Amino acid sequence: MKKPESSWLLPTGVFEMPPARAAFIRMVEGQLMETFRLWGYSEVRTPAMEYLETMAQGLETAELDMAFKLVDRATGRVMVLRSDMTPQVARMAALALRDVPHPLRLCYVSDVYRYSGDPSRPRRELIQAGAELLGTDDPRADAEVIALAVESLKRIGISAIRISLGQVSYARGLLKECGLSRETEDLLIGAADRKDVGEVGRILDRAKVQPPLRRCVLSLAKLHGGIETVREAMKGAPNRECSDALSNLMDVLDLAVSHGVDASLIDVDLGELSSFRYHTGIVFSGFVSGAGRAVLKGGRYDDLAGKFGRSSPATGFAIDILELLEIVSRNDVTLGGVDYLLVNRSGDRTRGPTAAMELRRKGRGVFCLIRDLGDDELPAFAGAHGIATIIVLEDGGVRRWDVKAGKSAPCEIDSL
């Protein structure tokens, strides 16, 4: 009896990848890691599972609630699947690499697993590629990781990039002046991050926050733009923490430009507060045309390594590779890992494998066809496998067939 198709369904939020998508992921991972290497970052790997109490050191309660939990049969202790790379990298820097002179430049690419808090996007398996610069609070470090994030996206062919840049210490300084409860602070932070000016105003009214402080806090939901945004906020900075945060933001912006980042790509957003409780200074998100969600997030997290025994200021970012894949899919881009479909129609059966090995030695990916297909069937077959070029071996010579153009021409194997 045939099993119903429901027996083969994948769990919600996980994925399998046919060849073209897998090839895209592998290409992106490789190019990102090569970019990180060129900037002096060394790759690290971390365990896929950890004891719950260990990860509780580095994750906020809400993040820990999103982690997948399981029981270690050997010890009975609760474990969690890796839900974020950054705490593990921070622990490695604090413990395994404690004797290595700082600063450290570390990078990674790994799957992470967590429940989704967004019902419209129930993804539970993600692929993160990221870079972390640990051991310095110098604004040059923040500028470097922002520049590296932009360069990484450009390296994989993403050009329509926007960076939203903020500084959470500015909002922290404002909220200290307000004297709000933790609960009210959280409500205000959420409203400001959503750019809900009306709700921010109502929260301030209930808390009886008076001008000019009220105006400054309300601006969290409104102030965004270029460097003029920072100058405008500086005029009303109510305390040293706020003015220092804004000065730091201007420094980082100037230094990022010196790294080659086009200033027109950066939008200053003082209401960039989605990670207010986690980050300690500069925060940024990267957006790409065609995607409503950020494809990368980063910022400064100076308190994290200290939770594992050695204080170390740090900054970094992570790229959501699956979000990039969705952008490519929506734009109907087909990417494969195979360069040629090789068809042997000559009388010599060994000619096909010989030609394929010659091409592979040159670094070309070759799919040897071992079934009979006519010229009218080959383009569809190649297209279904993400292959753009067909090589046909005939007794009279070799043909190179451009599938997209629908044209073929004589060639030599040596020229491919």
NORWOVEN-V6468 format. One record per helix or strand of 2 or more residues. SS is the DSSP state (A for helix, B for strand). FROM is the first residue (numbers start at 1). TO is the last residue. If there is no record, write none. Layout:
ss = {SS	SS}
from = {FROM	FROM}
to = {TO	TO}
This chain:
ss = {A	A	B	B	A	A	B	B	A	B	B	A	B	A	A	A	A	B	A	A	A	B	B	B	A	B	A	B	A	B	A	B	B	B	A}
from = {5	19	42	49	52	61	69	78	85	104	125	139	161	168	182	197	213	224	227	240	263	266	282	296	305	314	321	340	350	366	375	389	397	407	413}
to = {8	38	43	51	55	65	71	81	94	113	134	155	167	178	193	206	221	225	235	258	265	269	288	300	308	320	330	344	361	368	384	394	402	411	415}
